[in-house]
Amino acid sequence: MDRASFSLLTIVLFTAILGAQVSPQPGVPNSAVTAPTANQLAPGTILSVELSKSLDAKKLKANDKLEARTVIDLLSHGQIVIPRNTKIIGHVTEAKAHSKHSPGARLGISFDKAMMKNGRELPLQVSVQAIARPLQTPPAFPADDTMAATATGIPSASQSQRGSITGAASTGTQFPNQGGYPPGGGPGLQPDSASSAASTVSPLAPTSKGVVGIKGLSLDSSGPASVISSKTDNVRLDSGAQLILRVQ
C-alpha cells in the first residue's frame, strides 16, 4: 500500500470514529440529559389519605413506622397515577407524651413513599396540610350485625372517588361534591337520618388547612416534618383520621 492510500484510509477511519460519538450538551452532565421519570409528582399535588392505624404520642417513639392509604384515585391526563387504597409509608420523627411534670405533647410525622400494588416504590416529599377526624364513626350496633351495618348507610372514606393531578395547588386534586355529604354524592344530596346521627364529620377539601374539628391540637408543617402538638393534653389520632398531604 502506497503512502497516499494509507493516509486516505486513516482519514476515513478517524472521521467514522468521530461520527459515532454523541457529544453532550454544553454545560449539562450526561446524567442530566435523560428525561424525567414518570413517577415524580409535581409540587402542589394533593393526596387525600386516611390513617391505617391510630397514632398516640404516649406509645410512639422516633423512627416508628406510619401507614396511611389513599382514599381516591389520582389522575394525570386521564391516567391513574396513584390508585385508591395505595399504601403511604412514613415514620415518626419525634414523640413527646403529656404528663403532670412535663405538660404538652408533640408528635412529628413524615411520609416517605407510596407502595404501588405492582411492588414499585414511589418516593414522596410531602407535608401534612390538614388533619380531621375519621369520616366513619364506630357503629352503635354489634359488629356482627351485617344487616344493621348495611341499613345505616354510613359512608366510608374509601368509597370510589376520583381526582386529578395537575401539579398546581389551585388546580390539584378535584374532590367531588365538596359541600355535600356523603363523598361522591350528587350536588345538594342531603344525608339520611341514620347517617346524620352516626357521623357529623365532613370530608376534608383540597383547600383545608390545619387541624379541623379536633379541639386542643395544632399543626405545624413549616419544617422538614409535620408536627402535631397540644399544650394541655396528649396527642392522639384515631385510625381512619383524614389527612391532606401536599407534595413539596
C-alpha positions in Angstrom: 0.0 0.0 0.0 1.5 3.4 -1.0 1.7 6.4 1.3 -1.2 8.2 -0.3 -3.6 5.3 0.1 -2.6 4.8 3.7 -3.2 8.4 4.5 -6.7 8.4 2.9 -7.7 5.2 4.8 -6.5 6.8 8.1 -8.7 9.9 7.5 -11.8 7.8 6.7 -11.4 5.8 9.9 -10.9 8.8 12.1 -14.0 10.5 10.6 -16.1 7.4 11.3 -15.0 7.3 14.9 -15.9 10.9 15.5 -19.3 10.5 13.8 -20.1 7.6 16.2 -19.7 9.7 19.3 -22.6 11.7 20.8 -21.4 14.9 22.3 -23.3 16.0 25.5 -25.0 19.4 25.6 -22.6 22.1 26.7 -22.6 22.6 30.5 -25.0 19.7 31.1 -23.8 16.5 32.7 -24.6 13.3 30.9 -26.9 12.1 33.7 -29.0 15.3 33.4 -29.8 14.7 29.7 -32.1 11.8 30.5 -35.9 12.5 30.5 -37.6 13.0 33.9 -39.0 9.8 35.3 -42.8 9.2 35.1 -43.1 8.6 38.9 -42.4 12.1 40.0 -45.3 14.1 41.4 -45.4 17.8 40.6 -45.2 20.2 43.5 -48.6 21.2 44.8 -50.2 17.9 44.1 -52.8 17.0 46.7 -53.2 13.5 48.2 -56.2 12.6 50.4 -55.3 9.8 52.8 -56.6 8.2 56.0 -54.5 6.6 58.7 -54.4 2.8 58.7 -53.7 2.7 62.5 -54.1 5.2 65.4 -51.2 7.4 66.4 -50.6 8.1 70.1 -47.7 10.2 71.4 -47.6 8.0 74.6 -46.9 4.8 72.6 -44.7 6.0 69.8 -41.1 6.9 69.5 -38.8 8.3 66.8 -38.4 6.1 63.7 -41.6 4.1 64.4 -43.3 3.2 61.1 -46.5 5.0 60.0 -49.0 3.8 57.4 -51.9 5.5 55.6 -53.8 4.8 52.4 -55.2 6.9 49.7 -59.0 7.3 49.5 -59.3 8.4 45.9 -57.7 7.7 42.6 -55.2 10.4 41.5 -55.3 11.0 37.8 -52.9 12.7 35.4 -54.0 13.2 31.8 -56.7 10.6 32.2 -54.3 8.0 33.6 -54.3 6.7 37.2 -51.0 7.7 38.8 -51.8 6.5 42.4 -54.8 4.2 42.7 -57.2 4.3 45.6 -56.1 2.2 48.6 -52.4 2.6 47.8 -50.3 2.4 51.0 -48.4 5.6 52.0 -45.5 4.8 54.3 -43.9 7.2 56.7 -42.2 7.4 60.1 -42.3 9.2 63.4 -39.7 12.0 63.7 -40.4 12.8 67.4 -42.8 11.9 70.1 -43.3 13.6 73.5 -46.2 12.5 75.8 -48.1 14.8 78.1 -47.6 14.4 81.8 -48.1 16.4 85.0 -44.4 17.2 85.3 -44.0 17.9 81.5 -47.2 19.4 80.2 -47.9 19.5 76.5 -47.3 16.8 73.9 -45.7 16.7 70.4 -45.8 14.2 67.6 -43.7 14.7 64.5 -44.6 12.6 61.4 -43.2 12.4 57.9 -44.4 10.4 54.9 -41.7 9.0 52.6 -43.1 6.8 49.8 -46.1 5.2 48.2 -46.1 1.4 47.8 -47.7 0.6 44.5 -49.6 -2.7 44.0 -47.0 -3.8 41.4 -44.3 -3.6 44.0 -42.9 -0.3 42.7 -42.0 2.4 45.3 -42.8 6.0 44.6 -40.7 8.4 46.7 -42.6 11.2 48.2 -41.7 14.5 49.7 -44.9 15.8 51.3 -46.2 17.9 54.2 -49.4 17.4 56.1 -51.7 20.3 55.1 -54.8 19.3 57.1 -56.0 16.8 59.7 -59.6 15.8 60.7 -61.5 13.1 62.5 -62.3 9.9 60.6 -65.3 10.1 58.3 -66.8 6.8 59.6 -67.6 6.7 63.3 -67.9 3.4 65.2 -71.4 1.8 64.8 -73.8 1.7 67.7 -74.8 -1.9 66.8 -72.9 -5.2 67.3 -70.0 -5.7 64.9 -71.5 -9.0 63.6 -74.9 -7.4 62.7 -74.2 -7.0 59.0 -77.8 -6.2 58.1 -77.8 -3.3 60.6 -74.4 -2.1 59.2 -75.9 -2.0 55.7 -79.0 -0.2 56.8 -77.2 2.7 58.3 -75.6 3.6 55.0 -72.6 5.1 56.8 -70.2 6.2 54.0 -66.6 5.1 54.2 -63.7 7.3 53.3 -62.7 4.6 50.8 -65.8 5.0 48.6 -65.0 5.2 45.0 -63.9 8.7 44.2 -61.6 10.1 41.6 -59.4 13.2 41.3 -56.8 14.5 39.0 -53.2 15.6 39.4 -52.2 18.7 37.6 -49.3 19.8 39.7 -50.8 23.1 40.9 -52.4 23.8 44.3 -55.3 25.7 42.7 -56.0 23.0 40.1 -54.9 20.0 42.0 -57.0 17.0 43.0 -60.6 17.8 42.4 -62.8 16.4 45.2 -66.4 15.6 44.2 -69.2 17.4 46.0 -67.0 19.4 48.4 -70.0 20.9 50.1 -72.2 17.8 50.1 -72.3 14.6 52.0 -71.5 11.7 51.6 -68.4 11.9 49.4 -69.2 11.2 45.8 -72.9 12.2 46.2 -74.7 14.4 43.8 -75.0 18.2 44.3 -77.3 19.1 47.1 -77.6 15.5 48.3 -78.7 15.5 51.9 -77.6 12.8 54.4 -80.3 10.5 55.6 -81.3 10.5 59.3 -79.3 7.4 60.1 -76.1 8.7 58.6 -76.6 12.1 60.2 -77.0 10.5 63.6 -73.9 8.3 63.1 -71.5 10.9 61.9 -71.4 14.6 61.5 -67.8 14.7 60.2 -67.4 16.2 56.7 -64.6 15.2 54.3 -61.6 17.4 54.0 -61.3 19.5 50.9 -58.0 20.2 48.9 -58.0 23.7 50.4 -58.4 22.6 54.0 -55.6 23.6 56.3 -54.6 22.9 59.9 -56.5 20.8 62.4 -60.2 20.7 61.6 -62.7 19.7 64.2 -60.3 18.3 66.8 -60.0 20.6 69.8 -56.7 21.2 71.5 -54.5 20.2 68.6 -52.4 22.4 66.4 -50.4 21.6 63.2 -47.0 23.0 62.1 -45.8 21.9 58.7 -43.2 24.6 58.2 -40.2 22.3 58.8 -39.0 19.0 57.2 -41.5 17.1 59.3 -45.1 17.9 60.2 -45.6 18.4 64.0 -48.9 17.9 65.8 -48.9 19.4 69.3 -51.2 20.1 72.3 -50.4 22.4 75.2 -52.9 20.7 77.6 -53.4 17.1 76.6 -52.0 14.1 74.8 -51.6 13.9 71.0 -53.7 11.1 69.6 -55.2 10.5 66.1 -57.7 7.7 65.6 -57.4 5.0 62.9 -59.1 6.4 59.8 -58.2 10.0 60.6 -58.3 12.2 57.5 -55.1 13.8 56.2 -54.5 16.1 53.3 -50.9 15.7 52.0 -49.3 18.3 49.7 -46.3 17.5 47.5 -43.4 19.8 48.1 
